[in-house]
Amino acid sequence: HPATRTATGAKAAATAMAVLYVFLVLPRAVTGSEWNYRLTLRARNLVEGVARAHELHPGKTILLDGVDIDQFRNGVSDHPFKAIGIENVYLTPGSERNIGVTPQWADIDEFVMPAEAAAKALAESEAVVYDVRGPELRNITSAYAGISHEGKAPLRVDVSSPLTAYLLGPEWYPNDGNHRWMPKRASLRMGGPTAPGQRLYLHGYCPPELLQDGPILVTVAVDSSTLAPAVIRSGDNTFELYWPLPDAALGKPEMQVSVEVSRTFRPPTDARDLGLAFGAFEVR
């Protein structure tokens, strides 16, 4: 049957890409051929298992439960799933406590789905959960969804992700792939800092057209506190801006964040008044 042959071909291609990834990317500064071999097998099984889960649940987000530090370093942190065309793969909430990686490896918050977002995705049947412990991935969606997980607004909000779109205010424009445009002002909800000294970081893109008349000011407010404006100048098209957070936000399960730019622009082929294009807001 043509559909069967197509599915089989897609699976074979995904498996080939997974094997290619494992044997080209995996070997790091790991000594001992037996240890290296075991890591290779675990990483290969993880990538192939995700490819299979994606075939069984097309269009759904895949949550991986039980990932340990070796699997994260050798089978997750280099984004192997994107190499086989699978975008929405995350670790279950709380995985960061079990893995405990250091910053030089990766920002683990990028890979862990916040508890509130995971609960919402599971309740709406938009996600499946797989246990990675063992030689084959095991679907534990029903059991996992039946357990109460600690929930609070996430410390990292990717505004381009449909899974966290419920945290965004109504001002935002529709998703544009890996980014989302704001008008002159936009807002969102996210978790408050968990430790003194943490900052709010904004990652995004400022189009050259917006800077033709000089620098622009970016003003952020957290709840009722307006923070000192930041400046974006010519040449700062891809930016990371950050602000210290007010003491009142410490430990809050949720805080309201708004961002405003001093001016917008309208492209010739677009009817929208555009400010900045954003990727992620995060507290760290």
N, C-alpha and C positions, 0 to 999 in steps of 0.2 A: 504494500500500500504506500503511495507517495508520501502521505503524512508521516507514516512510521519511518520511512527511509530518511525524511527530513529531520525528524526528532533524533534518530540514531546518529545521523551525520553531525548534528549540532552537539550531541553528547560527546562524540568522538573528538570533535574539534576542541571542546572545552577541556576534555581530559588531556589532550595533547598539549594545550596551552598551560594547564596546571603542572604537568610533568616538566615542561620546558622551564617554567618559572622556578620550580623547586631546585632543579639541577644547575641553573644559571645564577640564581640570586641567592639561594640559601647559604652556600658555603661562605662563612665569615672567618673570623680568627678562632675557629673551633678546632681544638687539638684532639687527636684520637679518632681513627677511622670508624670504630664501632659506635662511638657517641655521635659522630657526624651522621652515620647511616641511620641511627634511630631518629635523630632530629629530622632527617630528610623524609623518612617514612611518615612521621607524624604530620609534618607540614603538607606533604602530598595528600594524605588522607583528608586533612582539613579542607584543602582547596577543592579536591574532587567531591567531597561531601557537600560543600556549599553549591558547587555546580549542579549536583543532583537535586538538592533542595530547591534551587531556582527553577529547574525543569518542572518539579512537582507543584510549585506554588508561584507561577509567573505573575509578576506585578506586585508581589507582596514583599515587605521588608523581612529580612532574616535576622533574628537575634541569636547570638551564640552564647551559650551558658557553659561555665566551667573552663574557660580558656585560662591556661596558666602562663607563667612568664616566658617559658621557652616557646610555646605556641605563638604568643603575642609577638615576640621578637623575630621569629623565623617564619611565621605564617600569616601575620596580620598587619604588622606595622608598615610593611612596604606596599600596601594596597594591592595584593595580588588579584583580588576579585575583580577589580576594575580592568585588569588585563584580559579577563575573559568576558567582559561586558556586563558585569553584575555590579550595580552601584550601591544599593541600599542594604548593606550588611553592617551590623553593629554588635557590640558586646552588651550583655544584659546589665541593667543597673546594679552597681555594687562591684562589678568586675575589677574596677580600679583598686579596690581594697585588697583583693586577692593577688593581683599582679604586682602592684607597687613598683612600676618601672621608674627609671630616672629620666630627667628631661632630655638627656642627650639621645635617647632612643626615639622618643616620639611624645607628642602631647596626647596622653591617653584619653583626655576628655573629648577629643575629636572622634574617638572610636566607640565610646560608651553612650548608649541611649539613656537620656534622663528617665527617672522612674515615672514621672507624670506623663511623658510622651509615650513611654512603653505601655502603660496601663490603658491609655486612650487608644493606641493602635491595636492592642489585643481586644479591647471591648468592641471595636468596630471591625474586627476580622481583617485588619490590614497588615498583620504581622504574624509570623510563626516563630517558635522558639525551638532550637536544637541543642541538645546536650553533646558536647564535643569530647567528653571523657569516654575513652574506649576506641577501638579500631574503626568504628563506623559512627557517623552522626545519628542521633536518636531524636525523633520528634517528641518533645515534651510540652507542646503548646497548651494542651488542656490542663495538665497538672500545674504548670507554671502559672497560668492565668488564675487558677483557683487559690493561689497563695497570696496573702496580703503583703505588698511590698511598700516600704517607706516611700512616701511621695512628697515632693516639693518642686517648685518651679526650677528648671535646670539652670546651672551656672553658665552654660554655653548654649546659645541659640543661633543656629544657622538659619538665617532668614530665607534662604532659597529652598530649604527642605519642606516638603509638604507635611511632614510629620510634626513640625513645630509651628506650622502656620497659624494654629489656634492661639498662639501666644502673641500674635501681631495685632496691632491696632488697625482700624479700618482704612487708614490713610495710605497704606502701602499699595504700590502697583502690583499687578500679577507677576508671578515668578518668571524670570528670564533665563532659565537653565541653571547655571551655577551662581547666579546673583539675583538680587531684587532691587529695583529702583525705588527711591523715596521721592515724594514731592518736596516742598519746602520744609515740611515738618512731618515726623512719623514717630510712632511709639510702639512699645512692646513690654511684655512682662517677663521677668526672669528672677532667679533666686538671688538672695542677698549674700554678701561675703560671709565665709565661714570662719575667717581668721583676721585679726587686725593687720592692717597694711596691705590687704589685697586691693587690686585696682580693677577698673572697668576698661576693657580693651575693645576697640572697634576696628575691624578689618574691612577694607573696601577699596573702591576705585573712584577717582575723581576725573571726569573727562576734561581734556584740554580746553574744550569750548567754555567750560564753566570758569576757567581761569584767564580768559582773554582780557577781562577788565580788571585783572589784579587778583590778589589773594582773596580767599573767602574765609569766613568765620564759621566754626562748627560749635554750637552750644548744646550742651547736654544737661538735662535735669533728671535727678533721681528722687522720686517721690516729690516732696515739696522743696528740695534743695537744688538750686541752679548752680552748676559748676563753672569754673573759669573757662572762657571760650578757648578753643584750639584754632590754630591757623593752618590752612593748606595753601602752599605756594606753588608756582609754576615748577614743574619737574617732580612734584610729589603725587603723581597720578595714582600709583598703588600705595596705599597708606596703612599704617597702624597707629591709631591715636589711643591715648590712655589717660585716665583721670584717677586720682585717689578717691575713694568712696567715703561718704559721710559716715561718722560713727553710728548714727541712728540706724543705718542699714544693716549693721553687723548682726548676723544670725537670723535675719528675717526670712521666712519661707518664700516670700515673694516681694519684689519691688517693681515699681513702675518706672520705666526709663523712656525718656523722649529725646529726640535729636532734631536739631533745626539748623539749616544752613542760611547764610545771609542773602543768598540769591539763587535762582534757578536758571535754566536755559531750555529752549524748545528747539529740538532738531528740525531741519526742514521737512523731513518725511514722517514726523511724529507729532501728534496733537497733544502730547503730554508735556507738562512743565516738570523737568527733571532736576533733581538735586544730586545726591551721591548714589552710587551703586554699592550695596553691601553684601558681604559674605556672612561673617559671624560677629556676634557680640559675646564677650565672655568675661567672667570674673575669675581672676587668678592672682 
